[in-house]
Amino acid sequence: MLKYRSIRPALLLLLAQRPKAQRGLSQLKASALLRTPGGEVRQVRCRLSSGQGPAETGRQGQPRGPGLRTRLLVTALFGAGLGGVWLALRAEKEREQQRRRTEALRQASVGQGDFSLLDHRGQARCKADFRGQWVLMYFGFTHCPDICPDELEKLVQVVRQLEAQPDLPPVQPIFVTVDPARDDVAAMARYVQDFHPRLLGLTGSAKQVAEVSRSYRVYYSAGPKDEDQDYIVDHSIAIYLLNPDGLFTDYYGRARSAEQIADSVRRHMAVFRSVLP
């Protein structure tokens, strides 16, 4: 085995020659040439560390900052705050759009004035009888083969969905005939019982039906009779929403689902403010 000369004297000599102002450096390098007994020259590099670094260094010399958990928490709180602001702005925008729609529909003068009809029990009914109630109203006829039953079933589904929420006010479903010649009180009574126990059927004379239909801008026209004296009535297809003041508030065509209508009714309920004394 070859024995190397000690590097300690050369290293101490090198350190003694360094200025005192550099003693605070964190690292110090020194090199020395060693000659082996066999004449081979080797260079040895030494690294001296002061053992002290900047106050903020970590294990691997990286600056210490907030922990991963803290950063994730801050990011989550910031995201939640932005999400809350976005939802609030969106809700406010929807309320404003609904308010404008309601005002526009009200200015269209739909459903203005009173009406006088008979319900399926033979009791006289007028618009004031439903004051203080939300009303969903549909115009059709009992001999309708498909559209009227489908729309009435959808109306009933909306009522049931709203009934499932006890905190909401009740909604009165109403079916108004546009075929008074065949849809008398007895015919209406037989028809409405197949849908909902609170569905109210309204009929009247040809003049009374024409007046209420004109008030709600409902078009209807009886077609030609066949050999059995049967006929189809062509008519507008829409479900009307009246607020507790008795004012026309919204309408829903065939393309709207029961869920969409129920959501719309809930929104109208949430923003409703009576304008009556």
GROMACS elastic network, one bead per residue, 0.5 to 0.9 nm:
[ bonds ]
;  ai    aj funct       b0    kb
    2    36     6  0.73303   500
    2    37     6  0.73789   500
    2    38     6  0.84508   500
    3    36     6  0.73067   500
    3    37     6  0.77029   500
    4     7     6  0.85863   500
    4    34     6  0.72994   500
    4    35     6  0.75322   500
    4    36     6  0.59547   500
    4    37     6  0.78549   500
    5    34     6  0.67299   500
    5    35     6  0.74565   500
    5    36     6  0.73584   500
    5    37     6  0.88911   500
    6     9     6  0.72900   500
    6    10     6  0.84526   500
    6    34     6  0.84734   500
    7    10     6  0.55659   500
    7    11     6  0.61390   500
    7    12     6  0.87253   500
    7    32     6  0.70347   500
    7    33     6  0.85723   500
    7    34     6  0.76335   500
    7    44     6  0.84516   500
    8    11     6  0.50975   500
    8    12     6  0.61147   500
    8    13     6  0.85601   500
    9    12     6  0.52479   500
    9    13     6  0.61533   500
    9    14     6  0.86718   500
   10    13     6  0.51218   500
   10    14     6  0.62534   500
   10    15     6  0.87811   500
   10    31     6  0.88324   500
   10    32     6  0.68604   500
   11    14     6  0.51101   500
   11    15     6  0.63080   500
   11    16     6  0.86934   500
   11    30     6  0.68997   500
   11    31     6  0.78167   500
   11    32     6  0.74297   500
   11    46     6  0.85719   500
   12    15     6  0.51312   500
   12    16     6  0.61565   500
   12    17     6  0.87547   500
   13    16     6  0.52065   500
   13    17     6  0.65151   500
   14    17     6  0.53698   500
   14    18     6  0.69004   500
   14    30     6  0.73406   500
   14    31     6  0.89574   500
   15    18     6  0.54569   500
   15    19     6  0.87704   500
   15    28     6  0.89647   500
   15    30     6  0.83834   500
   16    19     6  0.80268   500
   18    21     6  0.84285   500
   18    22     6  0.70391   500
   18    23     6  0.79656   500
   19    22     6  0.57312   500
   19    23     6  0.73228   500
   20    23     6  0.53732   500
   20    24     6  0.83733   500
   21    24     6  0.70298   500
   21    25     6  0.87440   500
   22    25     6  0.56330   500
   23    26     6  0.82966   500
   23    28     6  0.89275   500
   23    50     6  0.85722   500
   24    27     6  0.86795   500
   24    50     6  0.76946   500
   25    28     6  0.70884   500
   25    49     6  0.85219   500
   25    50     6  0.72821   500
   25    53     6  0.88311   500
   26    48     6  0.84351   500
   26    49     6  0.58939   500
   26    50     6  0.52185   500
   26    51     6  0.73219   500
   26    52     6  0.64916   500
   26    53     6  0.60420   500
   26    54     6  0.87265   500
   27    47     6  0.69739   500
   27    48     6  0.57311   500
   27    50     6  0.62034   500
   27    51     6  0.86720   500
   28    46     6  0.82299   500
   28    47     6  0.57761   500
   28    49     6  0.63468   500
   28    50     6  0.80668   500
   29    45     6  0.70935   500
   29    46     6  0.57003   500
   29    48     6  0.61759   500
   29    49     6  0.87608   500
   30    44     6  0.83352   500
   30    45     6  0.57853   500
   30    46     6  0.51662   500
   30    47     6  0.65423   500
   30    48     6  0.80414   500
   31    43     6  0.68306   500
   31    44     6  0.55402   500
   31    46     6  0.59963   500
   31    47     6  0.87848   500
   32    42     6  0.83901   500
   32    43     6  0.57743   500
   32    44     6  0.53928   500
   32    45     6  0.66071   500
   32    46     6  0.82939   500
   33    41     6  0.66829   500
   33    42     6  0.57163   500
   33    44     6  0.63076   500
   33    45     6  0.88888   500
   34    40     6  0.82304   500
   34    41     6  0.56907   500
   34    42     6  0.50760   500
   34    43     6  0.60191   500
   34    44     6  0.71683   500
   35    38     6  0.78802   500
   35    39     6  0.59763   500
   35    40     6  0.56259   500
   35    42     6  0.61690   500
   35    43     6  0.86425   500
   36    39     6  0.53394   500
   36    40     6  0.52434   500
   36    41     6  0.63760   500
   36    42     6  0.76496   500
   37    40     6  0.73713   500
   38    41     6  0.89595   500
   48    51     6  0.87705   500
   49    52     6  0.77234   500
   50    53     6  0.77904   500
   52    55     6  0.82901   500
   53    56     6  0.82198   500
   53    57     6  0.68613   500
   53    61     6  0.83925   500
   54    57     6  0.57198   500
   54    61     6  0.88017   500
   55    58     6  0.87404   500
   56    61     6  0.86522   500
   56    62     6  0.81868   500
   56    63     6  0.56138   500
   56    64     6  0.58220   500
   56    65     6  0.86860   500
   57    60     6  0.75609   500
   57    62     6  0.54932   500
   57    64     6  0.60680   500
   58    61     6  0.50959   500
   58    62     6  0.53907   500
   58    63     6  0.61567   500
   58    64     6  0.58918   500
   59    62     6  0.72350   500
   60    63     6  0.88666   500
   61    64     6  0.88346   500
   64    67     6  0.85166   500
   66    69     6  0.81741   500
   66    70     6  0.61009   500
   66    71     6  0.64916   500
   67    70     6  0.52738   500
   67    71     6  0.63493   500
   67    72     6  0.87284   500
   68    71     6  0.51342   500
   68    72     6  0.61527   500
   68    73     6  0.85821   500
   69    72     6  0.51659   500
   69    73     6  0.61547   500
   69    74     6  0.86712   500
   70    73     6  0.50866   500
   70    74     6  0.61860   500
   70    75     6  0.85821   500
   71    74     6  0.51825   500
   71    75     6  0.61347   500
   71    76     6  0.85780   500
   72    75     6  0.50715   500
   72    76     6  0.60779   500
   72    77     6  0.85987   500
   73    76     6  0.51012   500
   73    77     6  0.61513   500
   73    78     6  0.85275   500
   74    77     6  0.51978   500
   74    78     6  0.61022   500
   74    79     6  0.85723   500
   75    78     6  0.51289   500
   75    79     6  0.61082   500
   75    80     6  0.85662   500
   76    79     6  0.51036   500
   76    80     6  0.60682   500
   76    81     6  0.85448   500
   77    80     6  0.50808   500
   77    81     6  0.61406   500
   77    82     6  0.86878   500
   78    81     6  0.51426   500
   78    82     6  0.63446   500
   78    83     6  0.86587   500
   79    82     6  0.51484   500
   79    83     6  0.60960   500
   79    84     6  0.85965   500
   80    84     6  0.61033   500
   80    85     6  0.86374   500
   81    84     6  0.51735   500
   81    85     6  0.63227   500
   81    86     6  0.86689   500
   82    85     6  0.51857   500
   82    86     6  0.61750   500
   82    87     6  0.86961   500
   83    86     6  0.50734   500
   83    87     6  0.61759   500
   83    88     6  0.86015   500
   84    87     6  0.51966   500
   84    88     6  0.61742   500
   84    89     6  0.86384   500
   85    88     6  0.51605   500
   85    89     6  0.62009   500
   85    90     6  0.85655   500
   86    89     6  0.51980   500
   86    90     6  0.60906   500
   86    91     6  0.86299   500
   87    90     6  0.50184   500
   87    91     6  0.60919   500
   87    92     6  0.85326   500
   88    91     6  0.51834   500
   88    92     6  0.61772   500
   88    93     6  0.85937   500
   89    92     6  0.51051   500
   89    93     6  0.61245   500
   89    94     6  0.86728   500
   90    93     6  0.50474   500
   90    94     6  0.62407   500
   90    95     6  0.86775   500
   91    94     6  0.51209   500
   91    95     6  0.62103   500
   91    96     6  0.86356   500
   92    95     6  0.51174   500
   92    96     6  0.62049   500
   92    97     6  0.86350   500
   93    96     6  0.51391   500
   93    97     6  0.61742   500
   93    98     6  0.86144   500
   94    97     6  0.50712   500
   94    98     6  0.61136   500
   94    99     6  0.85278   500
   95    98     6  0.51096   500
   95    99     6  0.60711   500
   95   100     6  0.86378   500
   95   267     6  0.80887   500
   95   271     6  0.77013   500
   96    99     6  0.50372   500
   96   100     6  0.62376   500
   96   101     6  0.86069   500
   97   100     6  0.52080   500
   97   101     6  0.61888   500
   97   102     6  0.86321   500
   98   102     6  0.60497   500
   98   103     6  0.85039   500
   98   267     6  0.83593   500
   98   268     6  0.79126   500
   99   102     6  0.51600   500
   99   103     6  0.61690   500
   99   104     6  0.86044   500
   99   268     6  0.89091   500
   99   271     6  0.83606   500
  100   103     6  0.50955   500
  100   104     6  0.61086   500
  100   105     6  0.86112   500
  101   104     6  0.50751   500
  101   105     6  0.61556   500
  101   106     6  0.85156   500
  101   249     6  0.87515   500
  101   250     6  0.82886   500
  102   105     6  0.51567   500
  102   106     6  0.60774   500
  102   107     6  0.86181   500
  102   248     6  0.85204   500
  102   249     6  0.57479   500
  102   250     6  0.68436   500
  102   268     6  0.89688   500
  103   106     6  0.50388   500
  103   107     6  0.62158   500
  103   108     6  0.87305   500
  103   249     6  0.84675   500
  104   107     6  0.51791   500
  104   108     6  0.64715   500
  105   108     6  0.50631   500
  105   109     6  0.72278   500
  105   110     6  0.72220   500
  105   248     6  0.74440   500
  105   249     6  0.67892   500
  105   250     6  0.71002   500
  106   109     6  0.56043   500
  106   110     6  0.67545   500
  106   111     6  0.89198   500
  106   247     6  0.75603   500
  106   248     6  0.65742   500
  106   249     6  0.69228   500
  106   250     6  0.89699   500
  107   110     6  0.79380   500
  109   112     6  0.57670   500
  109   215     6  0.83129   500
  109   216     6  0.85661   500
  109   248     6  0.83095   500
  110   214     6  0.89443   500
  110   215     6  0.61405   500
  110   216     6  0.51040   500
  110   217     6  0.66712   500
  110   247     6  0.83260   500
  110   248     6  0.62285   500
  111   114     6  0.81629   500
  111   212     6  0.79333   500
  111   213     6  0.88507   500
  111   214     6  0.85075   500
  111   217     6  0.78860   500
  111   242     6  0.87170   500
  111   246     6  0.85158   500
  111   247     6  0.68683   500
  111   248     6  0.57710   500
  112   215     6  0.61633   500
  112   216     6  0.77578   500
  112   246     6  0.89535   500
  112   247     6  0.74536   500
  112   248     6  0.79637   500
  113   127     6  0.82799   500
  113   212     6  0.89193   500
  113   215     6  0.73411   500
  114   126     6  0.65504   500
  114   127     6  0.54193   500
  114   128     6  0.75830   500
  114   212     6  0.80139   500
  114   215     6  0.86921   500
  115   125     6  0.78872   500
  115   126     6  0.52314   500
  115   127     6  0.58189   500
  115   128     6  0.88756   500
  115   208     6  0.74561   500
  115   209     6  0.88286   500
  115   211     6  0.73888   500
  115   212     6  0.58787   500
  115   215     6  0.87330   500
  116   124     6  0.69905   500
  116   125     6  0.57655   500
  116   127     6  0.75031   500
  116   204     6  0.79028   500
  116   208     6  0.66993   500
  116   209     6  0.88125   500
  116   212     6  0.81799   500
  117   123     6  0.83872   500
  117   124     6  0.58242   500
  117   125     6  0.52404   500
  117   126     6  0.64594   500
  117   202     6  0.60916   500
  117   203     6  0.56646   500
  117   204     6  0.50753   500
  117   205     6  0.80489   500
  117   208     6  0.67506   500
  117   209     6  0.77240   500
  117   212     6  0.88205   500
  118   121     6  0.76772   500
  118   122     6  0.54723   500
  118   123     6  0.53758   500
  118   125     6  0.56004   500
  118   126     6  0.85670   500
  118   185     6  0.73306   500
  118   201     6  0.81807   500
  118   202     6  0.54404   500
  118   203     6  0.53372   500
  118   204     6  0.57659   500
  119   122     6  0.53319   500
  119   123     6  0.54113   500
  119   124     6  0.64682   500
  119   125     6  0.65143   500
  119   185     6  0.68647   500
  119   188     6  0.81354   500
  119   189     6  0.84768   500
  119   200     6  0.65225   500
  119   201     6  0.53292   500
  119   203     6  0.63439   500
  119   204     6  0.85486   500
  120   123     6  0.74440   500
  120   184     6  0.80942   500
  120   186     6  0.66503   500
  120   187     6  0.79935   500
  120   188     6  0.53732   500
  120   190     6  0.85379   500
  120   192     6  0.82273   500
  120   200     6  0.67765   500
  120   201     6  0.51010   500
  120   202     6  0.61737   500
  120   203     6  0.75383   500
  121   124     6  0.89643   500
  121   185     6  0.66845   500
  121   186     6  0.79506   500
  121   188     6  0.87577   500
  121   189     6  0.68984   500
  121   200     6  0.89764   500
  121   201     6  0.85183   500
  122   185     6  0.61096   500
  122   186     6  0.85583   500
  125   128     6  0.82632   500
  125   129     6  0.65300   500
  125   130     6  0.89155   500
  125   202     6  0.80514   500
  126   129     6  0.56427   500
  126   130     6  0.78188   500
  127   130     6  0.58652   500
  127   131     6  0.71609   500
  127   246     6  0.70632   500
  128   131     6  0.51502   500
  128   132     6  0.88930   500
  128   246     6  0.74202   500
  129   132     6  0.86840   500
  130   133     6  0.55825   500
  130   134     6  0.78894   500
  130   135     6  0.75799   500
  130   172     6  0.82138   500
  130   244     6  0.74824   500
  130   245     6  0.86825   500
  130   246     6  0.69988   500
  131   134     6  0.82535   500
  131   243     6  0.83601   500
  131   244     6  0.54076   500
  131   245     6  0.57727   500
  131   246     6  0.56166   500
  132   243     6  0.77658   500
  132   245     6  0.61662   500
  132   246     6  0.75623   500
  133   169     6  0.78256   500
  133   170     6  0.71170   500
  133   171     6  0.65386   500
  133   172     6  0.68634   500
  133   242     6  0.82090   500
  133   243     6  0.67262   500
  133   245     6  0.78376   500
  133   246     6  0.78660   500
  134   169     6  0.75971   500
  134   170     6  0.68383   500
  134   172     6  0.61523   500
  134   173     6  0.87646   500
  134   241     6  0.73027   500
  134   242     6  0.57855   500
  134   244     6  0.51588   500
  134   245     6  0.85751   500
  134   246     6  0.80423   500
  134   269     6  0.86091   500
  135   170     6  0.87916   500
  135   171     6  0.54521   500
  135   173     6  0.59062   500
  135   174     6  0.71646   500
  135   240     6  0.78363   500
  135   241     6  0.56991   500
  135   243     6  0.66335   500
  135   244     6  0.77718   500
  135   246     6  0.82630   500
  136   155     6  0.73725   500
  136   159     6  0.84407   500
  136   171     6  0.69233   500
  136   172     6  0.62316   500
  136   174     6  0.61763   500
  136   175     6  0.86681   500
  136   239     6  0.64825   500
  136   240     6  0.55149   500
  136   242     6  0.65382   500
  137   155     6  0.84744   500
  137   172     6  0.83240   500
  137   173     6  0.60203   500
  137   175     6  0.58822   500
  137   176     6  0.72990   500
  137   238     6  0.85130   500
  137   239     6  0.56096   500
  137   240     6  0.50069   500
  137   241     6  0.65552   500
  137   242     6  0.79253   500
  138   148     6  0.86828   500
  138   151     6  0.80607   500
  138   152     6  0.73445   500
  138   155     6  0.81959   500
  138   173     6  0.82216   500
  138   174     6  0.63442   500
  138   175     6  0.50310   500
  138   176     6  0.61348   500
  138   177     6  0.85022   500
  138   237     6  0.79138   500
  138   238     6  0.64764   500
  138   240     6  0.64312   500
  139   148     6  0.83433   500
  139   174     6  0.85963   500
  139   175     6  0.59288   500
  139   177     6  0.56907   500
  139   178     6  0.64221   500
  139   213     6  0.80246   500
  139   218     6  0.76988   500
  139   235     6  0.81011   500
  139   236     6  0.77127   500
  139   237     6  0.73391   500
  139   238     6  0.75041   500
  139   239     6  0.77282   500
  140   143     6  0.89058   500
  140   144     6  0.74311   500
  140   147     6  0.87941   500
  140   148     6  0.59082   500
  140   175     6  0.71965   500
  140   176     6  0.63744   500
  140   177     6  0.50791   500
  140   178     6  0.55704   500
  140   179     6  0.76325   500
  140   220     6  0.88714   500
  140   233     6  0.83411   500
  140   235     6  0.71980   500
  140   236     6  0.83051   500
  140   237     6  0.79149   500
  141   144     6  0.56617   500
  141   148     6  0.70196   500
  141   175     6  0.86770   500
  141   176     6  0.77751   500
  141   178     6  0.57838   500
  141   179     6  0.56598   500
  141   180     6  0.84412   500
  141   182     6  0.87046   500
  141   183     6  0.71010   500
  141   188     6  0.89803   500
  141   233     6  0.75766   500
  142   145     6  0.83806   500
  142   148     6  0.77654   500
  142   149     6  0.84308   500
  142   177     6  0.75160   500
  142   179     6  0.80297   500
  142   182     6  0.83404   500
  142   183     6  0.66789   500
  142   187     6  0.76350   500
  142   188     6  0.72670   500
  142   191     6  0.65378   500
  142   192     6  0.89088   500
  143   148     6  0.87538   500
  143   179     6  0.87974   500
  143   182     6  0.85508   500
  143   183     6  0.85925   500
  143   230     6  0.89093   500
  143   231     6  0.85014   500
  143   232     6  0.75452   500
  143   233     6  0.86734   500
  144   147     6  0.67165   500
  144   148     6  0.57941   500
  144   149     6  0.73426   500
  144   232     6  0.69605   500
  144   233     6  0.76747   500
  145   148     6  0.73253   500
  145   149     6  0.75021   500
  145   232     6  0.86966   500
  146   149     6  0.55919   500
  146   150     6  0.61829   500
  146   151     6  0.87107   500
  147   150     6  0.51583   500
  147   151     6  0.60942   500
  147   152     6  0.85147   500
  147   237     6  0.83806   500
  148   151     6  0.51439   500
  148   152     6  0.59689   500
  148   153     6  0.83912   500
  148   237     6  0.83133   500
  149   152     6  0.51407   500
  149   153     6  0.59887   500
  149   154     6  0.85326   500
  149   195     6  0.87887   500
  150   153     6  0.51372   500
  150   154     6  0.62460   500
  150   155     6  0.86854   500
  151   155     6  0.61455   500
  151   156     6  0.85977   500
  151   237     6  0.82934   500
  151   238     6  0.83724   500
  151   239     6  0.80248   500
  151   254     6  0.73346   500
  152   156     6  0.61336   500
  152   157     6  0.85667   500
  152   175     6  0.79703   500
  152   195     6  0.74528   500
  152   239     6  0.88753   500
  153   156     6  0.50429   500
  153   157     6  0.62157   500
  153   158     6  0.87506   500
  153   195     6  0.66689   500
  153   196     6  0.88265   500
  154   157     6  0.50107   500
  154   158     6  0.63902   500
  154   159     6  0.87895   500
  154   257     6  0.74286   500
  154   258     6  0.55634   500
  155   158     6  0.51795   500
  155   159     6  0.64346   500
  155   160     6  0.88099   500
  155   173     6  0.74405   500
  155   239     6  0.75370   500
  155   258     6  0.69443   500
  155   261     6  0.86187   500
  156   159     6  0.50119   500
  156   160     6  0.61938   500
  156   161     6  0.86180   500
  156   173     6  0.73922   500
  156   195     6  0.68926   500
  156   196     6  0.65410   500
  156   199     6  0.81048   500
  156   258     6  0.86199   500
  157   160     6  0.50958   500
  157   161     6  0.61658   500
  157   162     6  0.86553   500
  157   258     6  0.61542   500
  157   259     6  0.84156   500
  157   262     6  0.87302   500
  158   161     6  0.51584   500
  158   162     6  0.63034   500
  158   163     6  0.85624   500
  158   257     6  0.89484   500
  158   258     6  0.52467   500
  158   259     6  0.69082   500
  158   260     6  0.88838   500
  158   261     6  0.67465   500
  158   262     6  0.53226   500
  158   265     6  0.89684   500
  159   162     6  0.52004   500
  159   163     6  0.60222   500
  159   164     6  0.86745   500
  159   170     6  0.81973   500
  159   171     6  0.63796   500
  159   172     6  0.79338   500
  159   173     6  0.73222   500
  159   262     6  0.77915   500
  160   164     6  0.62422   500
  161   164     6  0.52706   500
  161   165     6  0.73203   500
  161   258     6  0.85687   500
  161   259     6  0.81013   500
  161   262     6  0.69754   500
  162   165     6  0.55519   500
  162   166     6  0.80543   500
  162   168     6  0.68840   500
  162   169     6  0.83366   500
  162   170     6  0.75187   500
  162   171     6  0.76830   500
  162   262     6  0.67675   500
  162   265     6  0.86616   500
  162   266     6  0.80698   500
  163   166     6  0.63931   500
  163   167     6  0.89669   500
  163   168     6  0.74656   500
  163   169     6  0.82780   500
  163   170     6  0.66567   500
  163   171     6  0.79539   500
  164   167     6  0.89725   500
  164   168     6  0.87337   500
  165   168     6  0.57531   500
  165   169     6  0.87404   500
  166   169     6  0.75545   500
  166   170     6  0.85641   500
  168   171     6  0.89002   500
  168   266     6  0.80415   500
  168   269     6  0.80744   500
  169   269     6  0.83233   500
  172   198     6  0.70966   500
  172   199     6  0.71943   500
  172   200     6  0.79196   500
  173   196     6  0.85440   500
  173   198     6  0.68189   500
  173   199     6  0.50017   500
  173   200     6  0.63174   500
  173   201     6  0.88776   500
  174   198     6  0.85743   500
  174   199     6  0.56580   500
  174   201     6  0.59666   500
  174   202     6  0.73013   500
  175   188     6  0.89060   500
  175   192     6  0.80029   500
  175   199     6  0.71066   500
  175   200     6  0.60645   500
  175   202     6  0.61188   500
  175   203     6  0.87986   500
  176   200     6  0.84344   500
  176   201     6  0.59733   500
  176   203     6  0.62077   500
  176   209     6  0.82021   500
  176   212     6  0.89847   500
  176   213     6  0.88131   500
  177   180     6  0.63612   500
  177   183     6  0.67580   500
  177   188     6  0.83343   500
  177   201     6  0.76528   500
  177   202     6  0.64688   500
  177   203     6  0.57069   500
  177   204     6  0.84217   500
  177   209     6  0.74184   500
  178   181     6  0.89007   500
  178   183     6  0.83440   500
  178   203     6  0.81242   500
  178   206     6  0.85575   500
  178   209     6  0.64578   500
  178   210     6  0.78780   500
  178   213     6  0.76904   500
  178   220     6  0.67584   500
  178   221     6  0.85107   500
  178   233     6  0.77705   500
  178   235     6  0.78777   500
  179   182     6  0.60075   500
  179   183     6  0.58482   500
  179   184     6  0.88283   500
  179   203     6  0.84382   500
  179   206     6  0.80801   500
  179   209     6  0.82741   500
  179   220     6  0.88590   500
  179   222     6  0.79121   500
  179   233     6  0.72653   500
  180   184     6  0.62689   500
  180   203     6  0.62408   500
  180   204     6  0.62175   500
  180   205     6  0.62129   500
  180   206     6  0.58728   500
  180   209     6  0.70954   500
  181   184     6  0.71359   500
  181   205     6  0.80144   500
  181   206     6  0.73395   500
  182   187     6  0.75481   500
  183   186     6  0.77042   500
  183   187     6  0.52842   500
  183   188     6  0.59274   500
  183   203     6  0.68999   500
  183   204     6  0.86834   500
  184   187     6  0.53125   500
  184   188     6  0.61858   500
  184   189     6  0.86440   500
  184   202     6  0.89695   500
  184   203     6  0.64118   500
  184   204     6  0.74092   500
  185   188     6  0.52138   500
  185   189     6  0.61827   500
  185   190     6  0.88290   500
  185   201     6  0.81910   500
  185   202     6  0.79122   500
  185   203     6  0.67372   500
  185   204     6  0.83494   500
  186   189     6  0.50567   500
  186   190     6  0.63654   500
  186   191     6  0.86720   500
  187   190     6  0.52918   500
  187   191     6  0.62450   500
  187   192     6  0.88452   500
  188   191     6  0.50555   500
  188   192     6  0.61220   500
  188   193     6  0.86317   500
  188   200     6  0.88110   500
  188   201     6  0.57198   500
  188   202     6  0.74457   500
  188   203     6  0.76672   500
  189   192     6  0.57026   500
  189   193     6  0.64954   500
  189   200     6  0.86835   500
  189   201     6  0.70065   500
  190   193     6  0.59080   500
  190   194     6  0.76330   500
  191   194     6  0.61100   500
  191   195     6  0.79822   500
  191   201     6  0.83348   500
  192   195     6  0.56704   500
  192   196     6  0.69616   500
  192   197     6  0.79425   500
  192   198     6  0.88193   500
  192   199     6  0.61784   500
  192   200     6  0.70310   500
  192   201     6  0.63845   500
  193   196     6  0.62497   500
  193   197     6  0.62750   500
  193   198     6  0.86875   500
  193   199     6  0.76029   500
  194   197     6  0.82234   500
  195   198     6  0.87597   500
  195   199     6  0.70747   500
  196   199     6  0.52082   500
  196   200     6  0.87980   500
  197   200     6  0.83906   500
  203   208     6  0.82789   500
  203   209     6  0.69275   500
  204   207     6  0.78815   500
  204   208     6  0.57214   500
  204   209     6  0.59471   500
  205   208     6  0.51235   500
  205   209     6  0.61435   500
  205   210     6  0.84499   500
  206   209     6  0.52618   500
  206   210     6  0.60757   500
  206   211     6  0.86818   500
  207   210     6  0.50665   500
  207   211     6  0.62269   500
  207   212     6  0.88603   500
  208   211     6  0.51663   500
  208   212     6  0.64306   500
  208   213     6  0.85900   500
  209   212     6  0.53951   500
  209   213     6  0.60414   500
  209   214     6  0.84814   500
  210   213     6  0.51524   500
  210   214     6  0.60035   500
  210   215     6  0.85463   500
  211   214     6  0.51805   500
  211   215     6  0.61859   500
  211   216     6  0.88790   500
  212   215     6  0.50026   500
  212   216     6  0.65032   500
  212   217     6  0.86474   500
  212   218     6  0.84807   500
  213   216     6  0.53214   500
  213   217     6  0.60623   500
  213   219     6  0.71432   500
  213   220     6  0.82638   500
  214   218     6  0.58878   500
  214   219     6  0.75742   500
  215   218     6  0.76573   500
  216   240     6  0.86262   500
  216   248     6  0.85723   500
  217   236     6  0.86247   500
  218   235     6  0.71050   500
  218   236     6  0.55891   500
  218   237     6  0.82538   500
  218   238     6  0.86294   500
  219   234     6  0.79726   500
  219   235     6  0.52342   500
  219   236     6  0.52465   500
  219   237     6  0.89229   500
  220   233     6  0.65646   500
  220   234     6  0.53744   500
  220   236     6  0.64710   500
  221   232     6  0.86088   500
  221   233     6  0.55000   500
  221   234     6  0.51789   500
  221   235     6  0.63337   500
  222   225     6  0.86642   500
  222   231     6  0.69305   500
  222   232     6  0.60587   500
  222   234     6  0.61700   500
  222   235     6  0.85454   500
  223   231     6  0.57253   500
  223   232     6  0.54116   500
  223   233     6  0.57530   500
  223   234     6  0.70277   500
  224   229     6  0.86932   500
  224   230     6  0.82547   500
  224   231     6  0.59268   500
  224   232     6  0.76191   500
  225   228     6  0.74526   500
  225   230     6  0.52031   500
  225   232     6  0.79596   500
  226   229     6  0.51188   500
  226   230     6  0.54713   500
  226   231     6  0.63856   500
  227   230     6  0.73337   500
  228   231     6  0.86839   500
  237   252     6  0.86482   500
  237   253     6  0.63525   500
  237   254     6  0.69442   500
  238   251     6  0.62954   500
  238   252     6  0.54212   500
  238   254     6  0.68864   500
  239   250     6  0.84790   500
  239   251     6  0.54269   500
  239   252     6  0.50886   500
  239   253     6  0.65927   500
  239   254     6  0.85713   500
  240   248     6  0.72233   500
  240   249     6  0.77077   500
  240   250     6  0.60344   500
  240   252     6  0.65888   500
  241   247     6  0.84634   500
  241   248     6  0.60924   500
  241   249     6  0.55089   500
  241   250     6  0.51078   500
  241   251     6  0.58586   500
  241   252     6  0.82849   500
  241   265     6  0.78354   500
  242   245     6  0.77455   500
  242   246     6  0.55991   500
  242   247     6  0.53061   500
  242   249     6  0.53361   500
  242   250     6  0.72524   500
  242   251     6  0.89990   500
  243   246     6  0.54065   500
  243   247     6  0.55655   500
  243   248     6  0.66501   500
  243   249     6  0.61859   500
  243   268     6  0.83273   500
  243   269     6  0.81842   500
  243   272     6  0.79005   500
  243   274     6  0.87637   500
  244   247     6  0.73623   500
  244   272     6  0.88184   500
  244   274     6  0.75547   500
  245   248     6  0.88726   500
  245   274     6  0.63918   500
  245   275     6  0.72886   500
  245   276     6  0.67040   500
  246   249     6  0.88806   500
  248   251     6  0.83009   500
  249   268     6  0.80644   500
  250   264     6  0.87490   500
  250   265     6  0.86830   500
  250   268     6  0.88251   500
  251   261     6  0.89804   500
  252   255     6  0.78647   500
  252   256     6  0.61613   500
  252   257     6  0.89009   500
  252   261     6  0.70166   500
  253   256     6  0.58313   500
  253   257     6  0.89720   500
  254   257     6  0.76380   500
  256   259     6  0.81629   500
  256   260     6  0.60803   500
  256   261     6  0.65102   500
  257   260     6  0.51783   500
  257   261     6  0.62575   500
  257   262     6  0.85952   500
  258   261     6  0.51555   500
  258   262     6  0.60713   500
  258   263     6  0.86004   500
  259   262     6  0.51144   500
  259   263     6  0.61821   500
  259   264     6  0.86398   500
  260   263     6  0.51597   500
  260   264     6  0.62446   500
  260   265     6  0.87073   500
  261   264     6  0.50495   500
  261   265     6  0.61841   500
  261   266     6  0.86516   500
  262   265     6  0.51065   500
  262   266     6  0.62410   500
  262   267     6  0.87347   500
  263   266     6  0.51487   500
  263   267     6  0.63572   500
  263   268     6  0.87730   500
  264   267     6  0.51505   500
  264   268     6  0.62906   500
  264   269     6  0.86398   500
  265   268     6  0.50771   500
  265   269     6  0.61336   500
  265   270     6  0.86217   500
  266   269     6  0.50241   500
  266   270     6  0.61783   500
  266   271     6  0.89089   500
  267   270     6  0.50488   500
  267   271     6  0.65361   500
  267   272     6  0.85951   500
  268   271     6  0.54701   500
  268   272     6  0.59158   500
  269   272     6  0.52364   500
  269   273     6  0.87693   500
  270   273     6  0.88942   500
  274   277     6  0.80871   500
